[in-house]
Structures are given as structure tokens and as C-alpha cells.
């Protein structure tokens, strides 16, 4: 049987970004996906708080681990609101969406 114990992998995101920003065009591409990265980050944090593996989340959602992996990968897949609701439920959360007016300069 597969070990489904949650074991977080350390990742120094700041160091990764500092190195990546030295590549031409990275900053523009990264900034263009800011919202997607925020959503992915929230998903990963929620799953970590719940202490769940991708396998467990997939089982709770009625999908595959690879599908959950794609959901958690910013910029590669744009999940529907229905899918995000299923993910949130699987990790013991709810989704809150709000529209914020642009700041007037």
C-alpha cells in the first residue's frame, strides 16, 4: 500500500525567484500570471494546512493525482470555479471571491 502521509518538500521560493528573474523576459511572464500564482499558492497552503497528499485530495475529489497536480500548477491550467469548489471542499475549505475596484492613480 502507498504511504499517504503528508511530507512537505522544502522550497525556497524567494531564492528561486531571485535566480529566475535574471533570465530575460521572466519578470514580465511571471507578473502576467500573478493571479494564477496566487490561486495556486492558496491551494497549496490549504492542502498543507489540512495535512493531505495529492492522492488523498484526488480521492476526495473523485479524480486523479495528476489532475490535482495540474490544478496546483499555476499557468498551465485554468480550473473552473466548480473544480476549485471541489478542491476547496476536499481540503476542508470554502472559496471566497471578491471583485476589487482598480486604484485610481
DSSP file (Angstrom, degrees, kcal/mol; ACC not computed):
  #  RESIDUE AA STRUCTURE BP1 BP2  ACC     N-H-->O    O-->H-N    N-H-->O    O-->H-N    TCO  KAPPA ALPHA  PHI   PSI    X-CA   Y-CA   Z-CA
    1    1 A X              0   0    0      0, 0.0     2,-0.2     0, 0.0     0, 0.0   0.000 360.0 360.0 360.0 144.8    0.0    0.0    0.0
    2    2 A X        -     0   0    0      1,-0.1     2,-0.7     2,-0.0     0, 0.0  -0.486 360.0-116.9 -73.8 139.2    1.2    3.5   -0.8
    3    3 A X        -     0   0    0     -2,-0.2    -1,-0.1     1,-0.1     0, 0.0  -0.699  30.3-176.1 -77.1 114.8    2.3    5.7    2.2
    4    4 A X        +     0   0    0     -2,-0.7    49,-0.3     2,-0.1     2,-0.3   0.136  34.4 132.4-100.7  18.7   -0.2    8.6    2.1
    5    5 A X        -     0   0    0      1,-0.1     2,-0.4    47,-0.1    47,-0.1  -0.543  64.3-114.7 -71.9 132.7    1.4   10.6    4.9
    6    6 A X        +     0   0    0     45,-0.5     2,-0.4    -2,-0.3    47,-0.1  -0.552  38.2 176.1 -71.2 124.3    1.9   14.2    4.0
    7    7 A X        -     0   0    0     -2,-0.4    -1,-0.0    45,-0.1    -2,-0.0  -0.852  21.0-144.1-131.5  95.1    5.6   15.1    3.8
    8    8 A X        -     0   0    0     -2,-0.4     2,-0.5     1,-0.1    -2,-0.0  -0.277   9.2-136.7 -63.2 143.9    6.2   18.7    2.7
    9    9 A X        -     0   0    0      2,-0.0     2,-0.1     1,-0.0    -1,-0.1  -0.882  23.0-117.8-101.1 127.7    9.2   19.3    0.5
   10   10 A X        +     0   0    0     -2,-0.5     2,-0.4     2,-0.0    -1,-0.0  -0.420  36.8 175.8 -67.1 135.4   11.2   22.4    1.4
   11   11 A X        -     0   0    0     -2,-0.1     2,-1.3     4,-0.0     3,-0.2  -0.948  25.9-149.6-143.7 120.2   11.3   25.0   -1.4
   12   12 A X     >  +     0   0    0     -2,-0.4     4,-2.3     1,-0.2     5,-0.1  -0.715  20.6 178.6 -89.8  89.8   13.0   28.4   -1.1
   13   13 A X  H  > S+     0   0    0     -2,-1.3     4,-2.9     1,-0.2     5,-0.2   0.867  76.1  55.0 -65.1 -37.5   10.7   30.3   -3.4
   14   14 A X  H  > S+     0   0    0      2,-0.2     4,-2.8     1,-0.2    -1,-0.2   0.933 110.1  46.1 -61.6 -45.3   12.4   33.7   -2.8
   15   15 A X  H  > S+     0   0    0      2,-0.2     4,-2.1     1,-0.2    -1,-0.2   0.903 112.5  51.7 -63.3 -40.5   15.8   32.2   -3.9
   16   16 A X  H  X S+     0   0    0     -4,-2.3     4,-2.7     1,-0.2    -2,-0.2   0.942 112.6  44.9 -60.0 -47.8   14.1   30.5   -6.9
   17   17 A X  H  X S+     0   0    0     -4,-2.9     4,-2.8     1,-0.2    -2,-0.2   0.906 109.4  55.4 -65.0 -41.7   12.6   33.8   -8.0
   18   18 A X  H  < S+     0   0    0     -4,-2.8     4,-0.3    -5,-0.2    -1,-0.2   0.916 114.0  40.9 -57.3 -43.3   15.8   35.8   -7.4
   19   19 A X  H >< S+     0   0    0     -4,-2.1     3,-1.2     1,-0.2     4,-0.2   0.918 115.6  50.2 -70.2 -43.5   17.7   33.4   -9.7
   20   20 A X  H >< S+     0   0    0     -4,-2.7     3,-2.1     1,-0.3     6,-0.2   0.851  99.0  65.7 -65.8 -34.6   14.8   33.2  -12.3
   21   21 A X  T 3< S+     0   0    0     -4,-2.8     6,-0.3     1,-0.3    -1,-0.3   0.653  88.5  69.2 -65.1 -13.2   14.5   37.0  -12.5
   22   22 A X  T <  S+     0   0    0     -3,-1.2     2,-0.3    -4,-0.3    -1,-0.3   0.669  82.0  92.6 -76.6 -15.6   17.9   37.1  -14.0
   23   23 A X  S X  S-     0   0    0     -3,-2.1     3,-1.7    -4,-0.2     4,-0.5  -0.605  91.8-101.7 -81.5 138.8   16.6   35.4  -17.2
   24   24 A X  T 3  S+     0   0    0     -2,-0.3    -1,-0.1     1,-0.2    -2,-0.1  -0.346 102.7   7.0 -60.0 129.2   15.4   37.7  -20.0
   25   25 A X  T 3> S+     0   0    0     -4,-0.1     4,-2.0    -2,-0.1    -1,-0.2   0.311  95.1 112.4  84.5  -8.3   11.6   38.0  -20.1
   26   26 A X  H <> S+     0   0    0     -3,-1.7     4,-3.2    -6,-0.2     5,-0.3   0.946  73.5  51.1 -63.8 -48.2   11.0   36.1  -16.9
   27   27 A X  H  > S+     0   0    0     -4,-0.5     4,-2.7    -6,-0.3    -1,-0.2   0.900 111.7  47.0 -58.8 -43.7    9.7   39.0  -14.8
   28   28 A X  H  > S+     0   0    0      2,-0.2     4,-1.8     1,-0.2    -1,-0.2   0.922 115.4  45.5 -64.2 -44.1    7.1   40.1  -17.4
   29   29 A X  H  X S+     0   0    0     -4,-2.0     4,-0.8     2,-0.2    -2,-0.2   0.909 114.9  47.8 -66.2 -42.1    5.9   36.5  -17.9
   30   30 A X  H >< S+     0   0    0     -4,-3.2     3,-1.0     1,-0.2    -2,-0.2   0.926 111.4  49.7 -64.7 -45.8    5.8   35.9  -14.1
   31   31 A X  H >< S+     0   0    0     -4,-2.7     3,-1.5    -5,-0.3     4,-0.2   0.838 104.0  59.9 -63.8 -32.7    3.9   39.1  -13.5
   32   32 A X  H 3< S+     0   0    0     -4,-1.8    -1,-0.3     1,-0.3     3,-0.2   0.749 109.1  44.4 -66.6 -22.9    1.4   38.3  -16.2
   33   33 A X  T <X S+     0   0    0     -3,-1.0     4,-2.5    -4,-0.8    -1,-0.3   0.092  76.6 121.0-106.3  21.4    0.5   35.2  -14.3
   34   34 A X  H <> S+     0   0    0     -3,-1.5     4,-2.1     1,-0.2    -1,-0.2   0.889  75.3  47.6 -55.5 -45.2    0.3   36.8  -10.8
   35   35 A X  H  > S+     0   0    0     -4,-0.2     4,-2.4    -3,-0.2    -1,-0.2   0.920 111.5  50.3 -64.2 -43.3   -3.3   35.9  -10.2
   36   36 A X  H  > S+     0   0    0      1,-0.2     4,-2.5     2,-0.2    -1,-0.2   0.898 110.9  49.5 -61.0 -40.9   -2.8   32.3  -11.2
   37   37 A X  H  X S+     0   0    0     -4,-2.5     4,-2.5     2,-0.2    -1,-0.2   0.874 109.3  52.4 -66.9 -36.4    0.2   32.0   -8.9
   38   38 A X  H  X S+     0   0    0     -4,-2.1     4,-2.3    -5,-0.2    -2,-0.2   0.925 110.9  46.9 -63.9 -44.1   -1.8   33.5   -6.0
   39   39 A X  H  X S+     0   0    0     -4,-2.4     4,-2.3     2,-0.2    -2,-0.2   0.938 113.2  48.3 -63.6 -46.8   -4.5   30.9   -6.5
   40   40 A X  H  X S+     0   0    0     -4,-2.5     4,-2.5     1,-0.2    -2,-0.2   0.903 110.9  51.7 -60.3 -41.5   -2.0   28.0   -6.8
   41   41 A X  H  X S+     0   0    0     -4,-2.5     4,-2.4     1,-0.2    -1,-0.2   0.910 109.4  49.1 -62.0 -43.1   -0.3   29.3   -3.6
   42   42 A X  H  X S+     0   0    0     -4,-2.3     4,-2.4     2,-0.2    -1,-0.2   0.890 110.7  51.3 -63.5 -39.3   -3.6   29.4   -1.7
   43   43 A X  H  X S+     0   0    0     -4,-2.3     4,-2.4     2,-0.2    -2,-0.2   0.940 111.2  46.8 -62.9 -47.3   -4.4   25.8   -2.9
   44   44 A X  H  X S+     0   0    0     -4,-2.5     4,-2.4     1,-0.2    -2,-0.2   0.899 112.7  49.5 -63.3 -41.3   -1.0   24.5   -1.8
   45   45 A X  H  X S+     0   0    0     -4,-2.4     4,-2.7     2,-0.2    -1,-0.2   0.902 110.7  50.2 -64.2 -40.8   -1.3   26.3    1.6
   46   46 A X  H  X S+     0   0    0     -4,-2.4     4,-1.9     2,-0.2    -2,-0.2   0.910 111.9  47.3 -64.8 -42.1   -4.8   24.9    2.2
   47   47 A X  H  X>S+     0   0    0     -4,-2.4     5,-2.1     2,-0.2     4,-0.7   0.906 112.8  49.4 -66.1 -40.7   -3.7   21.4    1.4
   48   48 A X  H ><5S+     0   0    0     -4,-2.4     3,-0.8     2,-0.2    -2,-0.2   0.917 109.4  51.7 -64.1 -43.5   -0.6   21.7    3.6
   49   49 A X  H 3<5S+     0   0    0     -4,-2.7    -1,-0.2     1,-0.3    -2,-0.2   0.884 110.8  48.8 -59.1 -37.9   -2.8   23.0    6.5
   50   50 A X  H 3<5S-     0   0    0     -4,-1.9    -1,-0.3    -5,-0.2    -2,-0.2   0.630 108.3-130.5 -76.9 -13.2   -5.1   20.0    6.0
   51   51 A X  T <<5 +     0   0    0     -3,-0.8   -45,-0.5    -4,-0.7     2,-0.3   0.855  56.4 146.4  67.7  35.4   -2.1   17.7    6.1
   52   52 A X      < -     0   0    0     -5,-2.1    -1,-0.2   -47,-0.1     2,-0.2  -0.767  44.0-136.0-109.3 149.9   -3.2   16.0    2.9
   53   53 A X     >  -     0   0    0    -49,-0.3     4,-2.2    -2,-0.3     5,-0.2  -0.518  32.7-108.3 -89.3 166.4   -1.3   14.4    0.0
   54   54 A X  H  > S+     0   0    0      1,-0.2     4,-2.8     2,-0.2     5,-0.2   0.862 120.4  59.0 -61.9 -34.7   -2.3   14.9   -3.6
   55   55 A X  H  > S+     0   0    0      2,-0.2     4,-2.3     1,-0.2    -1,-0.2   0.925 107.0  45.1 -59.7 -45.6   -3.5   11.3   -3.6
   56   56 A X  H  > S+     0   0    0      2,-0.2     4,-2.5     1,-0.2    -2,-0.2   0.920 113.4  49.3 -66.9 -43.7   -6.0   11.9   -0.8
   57   57 A X  H  X S+     0   0    0     -4,-2.2     4,-2.0     1,-0.2    -2,-0.2   0.926 111.1  51.1 -60.4 -44.0   -7.3   15.2   -2.3
   58   58 A X  H  X>S+     0   0    0     -4,-2.8     5,-2.8     1,-0.2     4,-1.3   0.920 109.8  49.4 -59.4 -44.8   -7.7   13.4   -5.7
   59   59 A X  H  <5S+     0   0    0     -4,-2.3     3,-0.4     1,-0.2    -1,-0.2   0.922 111.6  48.6 -61.3 -44.0   -9.7   10.6   -4.0
   60   60 A X  H  <5S+     0   0    0     -4,-2.5    -1,-0.2     1,-0.2    -2,-0.2   0.819 115.2  45.2 -65.7 -30.6  -11.9   13.1   -2.2
   61   61 A X  H  <5S-     0   0    0     -4,-2.0    -1,-0.2    -5,-0.2    -2,-0.2   0.624 111.7-119.6 -86.5 -14.1  -12.5   14.9   -5.5
   62   62 A X  T  <5S+     0   0    0     -4,-1.3    -3,-0.2    -3,-0.4     2,-0.2   0.875  79.4  97.2  75.1  38.6  -13.1   11.8   -7.5
   63   63 A X  S   <S-     0   0    0     -5,-2.8    -1,-0.3    -6,-0.1     2,-0.2  -0.619  75.0 -78.3-138.4-163.9  -10.2   12.5   -9.8
   64   64 A X     >  -     0   0    0     -2,-0.2     4,-1.8     1,-0.1     5,-0.2  -0.665  30.4-117.3-106.4 160.7   -6.5   11.5  -10.3
   65   65 A X  H  > S+     0   0    0     -2,-0.2     4,-2.6     1,-0.2     5,-0.2   0.888 116.6  55.8 -60.0 -39.4   -3.3   12.7   -8.6
   66   66 A X  H  > S+     0   0    0      1,-0.2     4,-2.1     2,-0.2    -1,-0.2   0.860 104.9  52.5 -64.3 -33.9   -2.1   14.0  -11.9
   67   67 A X  H  > S+     0   0    0      2,-0.2     4,-2.0     1,-0.2    -1,-0.2   0.906 110.1  47.8 -66.7 -40.4   -5.2   16.1  -12.2
   68   68 A X  H  X S+     0   0    0     -4,-1.8     4,-1.9     2,-0.2    -2,-0.2   0.908 109.6  53.7 -65.4 -41.3   -4.6   17.6   -8.8
   69   69 A X  H  < S+     0   0    0     -4,-2.6     4,-0.3     1,-0.2    -2,-0.2   0.910 108.5  49.2 -58.7 -43.4   -1.0   18.3   -9.7
   70   70 A X  H >< S+     0   0    0     -4,-2.1     3,-1.2     1,-0.2    -1,-0.2   0.896 108.4  53.8 -63.7 -39.8   -2.2   20.2  -12.8
   71   71 A X  H 3< S+     0   0    0     -4,-2.0    -1,-0.2     1,-0.3    -2,-0.2   0.873 109.0  49.0 -60.8 -36.7   -4.6   22.2  -10.7
   72   72 A X  T 3< S+     0   0    0     -4,-1.9     2,-0.8    -5,-0.1    -1,-0.3   0.430  92.0  90.7 -85.3   1.2   -1.8   23.2   -8.3
   73   73 A X  S X> S-     0   0    0     -3,-1.2     3,-1.3    -4,-0.3     4,-0.7  -0.851  76.4-138.2-101.6 103.4    0.5   24.2  -11.2
   74   74 A X  T 34 S+     0   0    0     -2,-0.8   -37,-0.1     1,-0.2     4,-0.1  -0.288  79.6  12.9 -62.3 139.2   -0.1   27.9  -12.0
   75   75 A X  T 34 S+     0   0    0      2,-0.4    -1,-0.2     1,-0.1     3,-0.1   0.207 109.5  79.5  86.1 -16.5   -0.3   29.0  -15.6
   76   76 A X  T <4 S+     0   0    0     -3,-1.3     2,-0.3     1,-0.3    -2,-0.2   0.700 101.7  20.4 -95.3 -21.4   -0.6   25.5  -17.1
   77   77 A X     <  -     0   0    0     -4,-0.7     2,-0.8    -7,-0.2    -2,-0.4  -0.989  60.5-149.1-150.6 135.0   -4.3   25.0  -16.4
   78   78 A X        -     0   0    0     -2,-0.3    -7,-0.1    -3,-0.1    -4,-0.0  -0.845  26.8-151.9-106.9  95.2   -7.2   27.4  -15.7
   79   79 A X        -     0   0    0     -2,-0.8     2,-0.1    -8,-0.2    -2,-0.0  -0.292  15.4-114.7 -68.7 150.2   -9.6   25.4  -13.5
   80   80 A X     >  -     0   0    0      1,-0.1     4,-2.3     4,-0.0     5,-0.2  -0.331  26.6-109.9 -74.6 164.5  -13.3   26.2  -13.5
   81   81 A X  H  > S+     0   0    0      1,-0.2     4,-2.3     2,-0.2     5,-0.2   0.877 120.6  56.1 -62.3 -37.9  -15.0   27.6  -10.4
   82   82 A X  H  > S+     0   0    0      2,-0.2     4,-2.0     1,-0.2    -1,-0.2   0.904 107.9  47.6 -61.0 -41.7  -16.7   24.3  -10.0
   83   83 A X  H  > S+     0   0    0      2,-0.2     4,-2.5     1,-0.2    -2,-0.2   0.908 110.4  51.5 -67.2 -41.9  -13.4   22.5   -9.9
   84   84 A X  H  X S+     0   0    0     -4,-2.3     4,-2.8     1,-0.2    -2,-0.2   0.876 108.5  52.5 -62.2 -36.6  -12.0   25.0   -7.4
   85   85 A X  H  X S+     0   0    0     -4,-2.3     4,-2.5     2,-0.2    -1,-0.2   0.916 109.6  48.6 -63.9 -43.0  -15.0   24.4   -5.2
   86   86 A X  H  X S+     0   0    0     -4,-2.0     4,-2.1     2,-0.2    -2,-0.2   0.903 112.8  48.1 -63.2 -41.6  -14.5   20.7   -5.3
   87   87 A X  H  X S+     0   0    0     -4,-2.5     4,-1.5     2,-0.2    -2,-0.2   0.943 111.4  50.2 -63.1 -47.9  -10.8   21.2   -4.4
   88   88 A X  H  <>S+     0   0    0     -4,-2.8     5,-3.5     1,-0.2     3,-0.4   0.916 111.3  48.4 -57.7 -44.8  -11.7   23.5   -1.6
   89   89 A X  H ><5S+     0   0    0     -4,-2.5     3,-1.3     1,-0.2    -1,-0.2   0.892 107.5  56.0 -62.3 -40.1  -14.2   21.0   -0.2
   90   90 A X  H 3<5S+     0   0    0     -4,-2.1    -1,-0.2     1,-0.3    -2,-0.2   0.799 112.0  42.4 -64.0 -29.5  -11.6   18.2   -0.4
   91   91 A X  T 3<5S-     0   0    0     -4,-1.5    -1,-0.3    -3,-0.4    -2,-0.2   0.251 122.8-102.9-102.5  12.0   -9.1   20.2    1.7
   92   92 A X  T < 5S+     0   0    0     -3,-1.3     2,-0.2     1,-0.3    -3,-0.2   0.843  83.6 110.1  76.1  34.7  -11.8   21.4    4.2
   93   93 A X      < -     0   0    0     -5,-3.5     2,-0.3    -6,-0.2    -1,-0.3  -0.766  55.7-136.9-129.7 174.4  -12.2   24.9    2.9
   94   94 A X        -     0   0    0     -2,-0.2     2,-0.4    -3,-0.1    -9,-0.0  -0.906  25.6-116.5-126.6 161.4  -14.6   27.2    1.1
   95   95 A X        -     0   0    0     -2,-0.3     2,-0.4     2,-0.0   -10,-0.0  -0.807  21.9-168.4-100.3 138.9  -13.9   29.6   -1.6
   96   96 A X        -     0   0    0     -2,-0.4     2,-0.4     2,-0.0    -2,-0.0  -0.997   7.1-172.8-124.5 126.8  -14.4   33.4   -1.3
   97   97 A X        +     0   0    0     -2,-0.4     2,-0.3     2,-0.0    -2,-0.0  -0.949   6.0 174.7-119.9 137.8  -14.3   35.5   -4.4
   98   98 A X        -     0   0    0     -2,-0.4     2,-0.5     2,-0.0    -2,-0.0  -0.996  26.4-135.1-142.1 150.2  -14.4   39.3   -4.5
   99   99 A X        -     0   0    0     -2,-0.3     2,-0.5     0, 0.0    -2,-0.0  -0.906  21.4-161.9-102.6 126.7  -14.0   42.0   -7.1
  100  100 A X        -     0   0    0     -2,-0.5     3,-0.1     3,-0.0    -2,-0.0  -0.938  20.8-119.7-113.3 124.8  -11.8   44.9   -6.0
  101  101 A X        -     0   0    0     -2,-0.5     3,-0.0     1,-0.1     2,-0.0  -0.265  36.0-100.8 -60.1 146.4  -12.0   48.2   -7.9
  102  102 A X        -     0   0    0      1,-0.1     2,-0.3     0, 0.0    -1,-0.1  -0.359  40.4-107.6 -62.0 146.8   -8.8   49.4   -9.6
  103  103 A X        -     0   0    0     -3,-0.1     2,-0.5     1,-0.0    -1,-0.1  -0.632  29.5-127.5 -78.3 134.1   -7.0   52.0   -7.7
  104  104 A X              0   0    0     -2,-0.3    -1,-0.0     1,-0.1    -3,-0.0  -0.716 360.0 360.0 -84.6 126.8   -7.2   55.4   -9.4
  105  105 A X              0   0    0     -2,-0.5    -1,-0.1     0, 0.0    -2,-0.0   0.472 360.0 360.0 -79.5 360.0   -3.8   57.0   -9.9
